Amino acid sequence: MPDLVITGGTVVSAARSVVADVAITDGRIQAVRRDVARRGAETIDAAGLLVLPGCVDVHTHTRLPTPEEPDRFFADSVAAAFGGTTTFLAFNNPGTGISEAGTRSLLAGLREFRQRTKGESAVDFGLSAVLSGEQKNPLAELPRLIRAGVPTFKAFMVYDFRLSDAQLFAAMQAAARYGGMLEIHCENATIIDALVAREIRSRHTACRYHAASRPAYAEAEATHRAVALARAAGASIYIVHLSCAEALAAVEAGKRAGVSVHAETCPQYLTLTDQLYAEESEAEVIKRVISPPLRSAADTSALWAGLATGALDVVASDHVPDRCAVEKRLPAPRFDRISNGAPGIETLLTILYSEGFAKGRLSLERMVDVLATTPARLFGLASKGTIEPGRDADLVLFDPAARRVLRQDDLHHTSDFTPFEEMDLAGAVRTVLVRGRPVIRDGDFVGQRGSGAFVERAL
C-alpha cells in the first residue's frame, strides 16, 4: 500500500496529460492511475491543479556558503523549491578548487563543492564542473571526475580563463571517450575583445554598451565553430544560454548534419528584449548586464519557435544571485567590469508557463519536456524528470487559475532584484514534494535544511 496519494489532479508528462492519482511509497512513485487504493495513506487533494514533475534546472551559479554569508546556498535552494525546481545543477565557478599543491584542479573543486554544500540544500542538487584554462591538466582528471558522478562540465570560449579551439577539441574527444558531455559558452573572444576596446576608446563606458560589445553574430560564429568541432570529434555537446536566431540556425544545421548537439535557452531571452537597454535608466540597465545580452524581438520569436519544434532542447535559468547592493551597485563601473548575471532560479517554471503555455506558444507537455524530462535525460538524472512508476516522487502541484504580479519583495532568492519585476504571471506553484516529502505546502516552506541530496550522475 502507498504511504501518500496525490488525488484528482491532471498529471502532465512529456507525452500526455491525464486526470489520475499518483501513489507514492518510500519516496518513489508506485502507480499513476485513476482510483488508487488509499487505505491508511496520507492524501493530498490536487483537484483543479496540474501535477507536474519537478523542474530540473541544469544551469545555475548558486553561491557556496561562506563564514560571512553562511545561508546563501540554502536560501537559493529554498527559492528553487518555491519555484517548482526539485533538482538543480550548480557550477563551481573559476577560482574554486585549489589543490594541496596550490594549483587549480577539477577533483579538488569537486571535493570543495561537496564539503561546502553538505547538509545545506532543501532540494536535490548536483555539480557541473568548470574546465578552465587556469587548471594545470584538467583532461587528465576527467575520467575520475566522471566516475565520481560528474559527467558534465563547462568550458568557455570567452573570458581570460577560456579554452582555445585545440583545448575544446581535446575536451570533446575526452568527454566522448569516457562518457561525458561538454557544455559550452559560445561567444567569439576576438570579436568581443575588439568591440569592447572600440567602445572604451569612444568613451562609451555606461552599462548599455555591454550589449553593443557582444553582438549576436559573435555568438553565432562561436556556436557554429563549436558544432563543427563536435562534428569532427564525434562528441555530444550542449550549448548553454543560446540567445539569438543566428546561433539557433547553427544548432539546427548541426542537428540536420547528424551532430549530437543540444542547446538551452533561458527565460530572459524569451521574454525581455534589447529595447530595455535604450529605454531604461542606468539603475535598471545594470540589472540586465548578462552574457549573452538581451536580443531583439525577432530573436525572441525565433527562440519560441525553436522550443516548439525541438531545435532547442531545454530551458534553464542561468541563475546568478548578483545583488544591486554588491555586484551591481551604483555608480556603475565601466561596463566590462560589471558582473554578468541575474537571478532566475525561483521564476523559471512560472514564467515558462505564463509566457509559453498560457500564451499558446508551447503545449503543457512540451513545457514539461524542456523543463524536466529532457534535462534529466541529457544530464544523467535517471530517477528524475517524469511522473512514472519507479521514479523519484519529485512533484509540483501547480494552480493554473492563479494570477499574480511578480515582485522582488515576494521572492526568496539571495539576490535583491529580479529582472522580471512587475511581470504579469498566470499560474502559481502551490505544493512541492522532493522524493515524496513536502518542501512547499500550500505556499509555505515546510522542508528542512540538508534534506536535499547530492546526486551522483551517469550519462
N, C-alpha and C positions, 0 to 999 in steps of 0.2 A: 504494500500500500504506500502511496506517496505521503510525504510529510507536509507538502504545500501544494495547493492547486490554485492557479490563476484562472478565474472562471469568466466566460462570456465575452471575452474581448475579440477583436479582429486581429488574428495572428498574421503578421506580414513576413514573407520570405522573399528572396530574390526571384522566386518562380511564381508565387501566387499569394493571394490574401484570402483567409477563410476564418469564419467565426468558429472558435474552438476553445477548449480548455487546455491548459498546459500543466501537466503533472510533474512535480519535482521531488526527487529523492536524493538525499545526501549531496545536495548542491548541483546535481545534474538533471537534465530533462529526461523524464521517464516516458512520457507519452504526450502527443499532441492530437487531440480528437474531441469530438463532442461528448458530453455527459460522462466525464471521467468520474470514477467512484471516489467519493470524498470522505468516507468514514474515518473519523479520527484525525483528518488532516486539517491544518490551518488553511483558510481560503482567503483570497483577495479578489474582490469583485471588480472586474475590468469591463463591465458592460458600458458600451459607448466609447471605449478607449481603444487605441491601437496598441497591440503588444508587439514591440519591435526587438530585434536582437540589439544588445548594447553596441554602441558605436566603438569602432577600433580606430583610434586616431594615431596614425603611424608617423606623424611629423610634429614633434613638439620640442621646445627648448626649455623645458621646466628647469628651474634653478635648484641646485643642490643646497641642502641646509648648511648654514654656517653658524658659528657661535654668535654672530651679530644678528642673524636672521634665521633662527632655528626652525621656523614653521613654513618656509617657502614651498618646499616640495609637498608637504602635507596639504597645505592650503590649496595649491593648484590641483592636487588630486581630488579634493573635495569639490572644487569648481568643475572638474571633469565630470564627476558624478551628477552634480546639479544639471549639467548639460546633456546627460544621457550617454556619456562615454564611460564604458566599463573597463576598457583596456587602452593604455596609451604607450607609445614608444618614445623615449627621450634620446636626444643626442648628448654625448659628453663632449661639450664644446672644446675647441682647441684651447690649450692652456692647462687642461687637466691631464692626469696620467703620467706623473713624473716617477720614473723607476728609481730603485735604490741607487743605481749608478748615476742618477742625475739627468738621464735622457728621457725624452718623451716616448711612451710605449703604449701600444694598444692594450696589452694584457694588464699593465699597471692601471690604465684607465678603467678597465672592467672591474678590477679589484676595488679601486677607489669608489666607483659608482655603486657597487653592491654594498660596500661598507657604509657609505654615507646615506643610502636610501633604505637600509634595513630598518624595518619597524616604522616606516614613515607613511606609506601610501594607504589611502582609503579604498582604492580600486587596484586592479591588476595592472602591471606595467612591465616594460622590458627596455632593453638598450639597443640602439643602433649606434655603432661606434663611428668615430670620425677618423678617416685617413688623412693625415696631414703631411705636407712637405717638410715639416719640422721634426717628424719622427725619424728615428735612426734607420730602422729597417722594418717597416710595417708589414710588408708582404710575407716576410718570414714568420710573422706571428699569426697570419690569417688562419692557417689550419687549426691552431689551438683555440683561437677566438671562436671559430665556427663550432668546434666540438664543445665549447663551453656554453653554447646556446645563444650565440650572437652571430647569425648568418647574414645579416645585412649591415652595410657600412657605407658611409657617405664620403664623397670626395667633392672638392670644389674646383671649378675652372677659373675662379677669380680669387682675389684677396692674396695677402702675402704668404699664406700657408697653402696655396693652390698646388695641384699636381700638374706636371707637364703632360702633354699628349702621350709621350712614351710611358710615363708612370701610370696614367689612366689605362692605357692599353694593357700594361703588365698586371694591373689590379683586376681588370676584367678577366684576363686569362686565368689568374689565380682563383678568382671567385668561381669561374666555370669549372675549374679543376676540382675544387674542394667542396662545392655545394653551397656557394654563397651568392649574393646579389649586390651589385654596386649601385648605390644611389648617387645621383649627380646633380649638382647645382650648375646649371648651364648658362654662362654668360661669357662673352669674348673679352678677355682681360686686356688685350692690346687696344681694342676699340674703346673700352671704358676708360682705361688709364689716359688715353689721348684726349677723350672728351672731358674728363674731369679736369685735366690740365688746361684745356682750352677755356672752360668756364671760369676757372680761377684766374687765368690771365685777363679775362674780360671783367673781372671783379664781380662775377656772378656767384656769390657765396651763400645766398639765402637758401632755406630748406627746399624750396621748389625746384632748384637746379639739380638736386639729386636725380630727379626723374629725367631731366633733359640729358644727363650724362649717361643714362643707361637705356638706350633706345631698344625697341622691340627687335630690330634687326641684329643687334648684338646677342640677344638671347637666342634668336632663330639660328644664327650661324653656329653658335656653340652647340645647340641641340642637334643640328644636322651632323656636326662633327662627332658628337658623342654616339649617335646612331651608327655612323659609318665605322667608328672604332669597334663598337659592339658587334657589328656585322662581321668584321674581319676576325675578331677574337672568338666568335661563336658563343657569345655570352649573353645572359639576361641582364638588362639594365632597367633602372627606374628613374625617370626624370622627375625631380621634385618641383613643386610650386610653378608649374607651367602657366604663363600669364597672357600669351598672345596668339593670334591666329597664325602668324608665320611659324612659330615654334610648333604649334599643333600640326601644321602641314608637314613638317619634318618627321614628326612621330607617325603620322598617318602613312607617309611614304615608306617609312621603315617597316611598319606592320605589313603593308602590301608586299614588301620585298621579303617577308619571312623572318625579319629580325625580331627577337624576343625583347621588345621594348614596351615598357609600361610607363604611364605618366599620370601624375596627380595635378589637380588644381586646388585652389583654396577659396573659401567664401569671399574674401576681399576682392579677388579678381572676377568673381561672378556678380558682385553687387555694387562695387564702387568703381568710379572711373577717374581718369586723369583730369577731368574738368575741375575736380576739387582743388587741384594744385593752383589753378588760375583764380578760383573764386574765394578761397578761404584765407583767413589770417594766418600769420606765421605760427601762432599758438595751435592752430588746428592742423596746418600742413605738417608740422613736425611729427604729429601722431601717425601720419601716413608715410613717413620715411621708411620704406621697406624695400627689399630687393628680392625679385624684380619689383619695380614700382607699379603703381596702378596704370592701366592701359585705357584705350579708347572704348567707347560704347560698342563699336564694331567688334573689337576683340572679345568683349564680354558676351556678345551674342554668339560668336563662334565657339566660345568655351561651353556655353549651354548646349549648343548643337553637338559638340564633341562628346559631352556626357551622355546625351540621349542616344547617340549612335554607337557608343562603345569605344570611340577613338581615345577618350580619356577614361582611365580605369578607376580612379579613386578621388575622393575629396578629403583633404586633411586640413588641419588648422594652421600649421606653421606657427604655433603659439610661442610668442616671445613675451614674457611678462615685464617688458620695459615700463618705466614709470615717468610721468611728467616731472615728478619731484626729484628724479635722479638722472636717468639716462637721457631724457628728453626735456630737460629743463630749459627755460629761457633766462637770459638771452641765449639764443642757439649758437653753438659753434659753427664753423664752416661746414657746409652740407656734407662733405666727405668724411667728417669726423663724428657724425651723429650715428648712434646705434640704429641698425637696420632691422627693426622688428616691431610687432604689435601683437596684443593678446587675442586669443580666439578659442581656447580650449573649452570654454563654457557655452559658446554660442554656435558651435558647429552644426548640430542637429537642427535646432530651431530655425536657423537661417536657411538651411537647405530645404527644410520642409516648407517654410513660408514662401521663399523666393523660387523654389523649384516645383514642388508638387502643387501647392495652393495656387500658383500662377500658371499651371498647365504645362510647365517645361519638362517635368520628369514624372513618371509614374511612381507610386509608392514603392513598388517592387524594385525599380531601378535605383531609387533613393537608398533603400536598404542595401542593395548590391554595392554601391560605391562608398557607403559609409561603414559597412560591417563585413559583408560576405567576401568581397574581393580583397580588401586589405588583409583580412585574416588569412585568406588563402595565399596571397603573394608573400606574406611576411612570416609564414610558418607557425600560425596560431591555430593548430588543428582542432582545438576544442572550442574555439570562439566563432562568432560571425554569423550564426544562423540558429533558428529555433527548430531543433530536431532531436530525437532521442539519442542520448549518449553525449551530447554537447553540454558544456557548462551552462548553467541556468543564469546567464547574464542577460537580463531582460529590462526593457524600458516600457512603462505604461505611459502612453502619450495621449494627451487630450487634444483632439483635432478641432474642438469647438472653441478653445480658449483664444483670447486676443490680448495683446499687451504691447506697450511701447518699451523698447529696450533702453535701459538706462544703467550707467555705471553704478549708481547707488544700489542697484538691486543685485549686482553680481558678486561673486565670491573669489575671483582670481586675485593674484597678488599684484597685478597691475593697478594703476589708479585711473585708467581710462579704458574705453572701448572705441575702436574705430567705427563702430556701428551705432553710436549714440543716436537716440530718437528714431530708430528704425521701427516701423510698424510691423509686428510679427503675428502670424497666425500659428496657433498650436503652442503647447507647453508640456514640458516633462512633469509628470506627477509623482511616479514611484520608480525607483531603480533598484534592481537586485544584482548582486555580484556573487556568482556561484550559490544562488538560492537565498542569500542573506540580504535583507533590505539595507540599503545605504541611504537612499532618499525615500521617505514615505509621506505621501500627500504634501509634497513640497518642503518637508523638513529633513535636515540631516540627522540620520539615526545610526550612521555607521561608526566605525572605530578606526582610530589611527593605527596603522600597521596591519589591518585585516586584509589589505591587498597584497598579492604575492608577486614576486619577481618571476616572470615566465621565461623559462629556457625554451628556445625555439629551434626548429629544424625545417629547412626547405625541402 
